[in-house]
Amino acid sequence: MTPTVLFETRDVRVRHVPAADASRHVVTFDCYHDVRGLDRTGFGEEFLAQRGITATHVLTRDNDWYQHPEMPDAMAAVRDAAAGAAAVMTYGSSMGGYAALRFADAAGASRALALSPQYSIDPAKAPFEARFGQDQRRLRFLPGIDGPIRCAARPVVAYDTHGTDRLHADRIAADIPITRLRVPYGGHPVGGYLQDAGLLADLVLHVLAGTLDVAATGRALRRARRALGIHYGNLAAAQPACRPRLAVSLAQRAVELAPDRLAPRHALALRLSAAGRHAEALAAHEQVAAWGRHPGFLLDYSHALSRAGDAAGALAVAHEIRQAWPHHAGVHHWISDLLRAQRDLPGALHHAEQALALDPGSALYRRLVAMLQAKLRPGAPHLAARSLWLQARRALGGR
């Protein structure tokens, strides 16, 4: 059946994908994404279509945690599309899990599945959340969306019990009753872990059917983890700095169990770098980069090159990341730090200013710009050098 767009604005699109079975209807929400725009498939779209389940997908242009005034109108379109279905479930991961909880009532859902959801990223409501600083500072949180959660359904919340996601789950549970699916060392988000364990598909289908046995799923997770590379990789990442050899050993086990997966090899590269085994770390990072030059992996590669003393290599990789993530203030901050270490203060100031322009609420970037400006201010030769540097940069096409 042909997908249709039920609602669209500059920032939000609602795509309806009908199936032969209209009695089951899943409403999905975008997770955090790198692609700015609306022209892509919805979260879980292929999985649901293959199983003949009718779905409506809510997509957003940017990672705005659905803080859009048009969301009530978008959800009215969703609710109309789902009307008449015997079972309606909202579903999402991370930012999408946040939405699956907060828009369940608006969708008319009787069930909800949220993988690693945030309660909020507003520092006033979740002061423990520090992973999305640039977004936290730029967003205006709407009380009608980001206020206390109201959800008639009892959602299933799957989350890693170690770290920030547990705090979010506890905060969600303070507002509404939830069914917890604990995934120790599941990482963020836990969808990849559940997929590797062979449990994600059944989880989705059982929550939709209202037949989930949480205790049985927990037992299956415990049985599966000994064979999961992702489990050992996440366990390695959780080790304190005083246990570098154990962390490396766990990461090596992760690669042995999943030699064809990027995440375990990336985990090994990080642990080797932290242990000061730079040559081995760079070899592992280069293997990851050869498989797919994802900016997130490349940022860790750039850091590893810097630790190994390859300043030029670190800077080249950082500029590659900047091309892929032009809106990421932290990348400009990292380039500024690299240039400052090379005593290129004009270049460092330029990228610090770029970071501040992208994230004007950051006190760190304001201090960095002020410090670099103070270092350059006393000597006219420095200002002339900056002018020459900017001219050269323009001649090289902005690099």
Buried (B, 14 or more C-beta within 10 A) or exposed (E): EEBEEBBBBEBBBBBBBBBEEBEBBBBBBBBBBEEEEBEBEBBBBEBBBEBEBBBBBBBBBBBBBBBBEEBEBBBBBBBBBBEEBEBBBBBBBBBBBBBBBBBBBBBBBBBBBBBBBBBBBBBEBBEEBEBBBBBBBBBEBBEEBBEEBEBEBEBBBBBBEBBBBBBBBBBBBEBBEBBBBBBBBBBBBBBBBBEBBEBBEBBBBBBBEEEBEBEEBBEBBEEBBEEBBBBBBBBBBBBEEEBBEBBBBBBBBBBEBBEEBBBBBBBBBBBBBBBEBBEBBBEBBEBBBEEEBBBEBBBBBBBBBBBBEBBEBBBEBBBBBBEBBEEBBBBBBBBBBBBBEEEBBBBBBBBBBBBBEBBEEBEBBBEBBEBBEEBBEEEEEBEEBBEEBEEEBEEEEEE
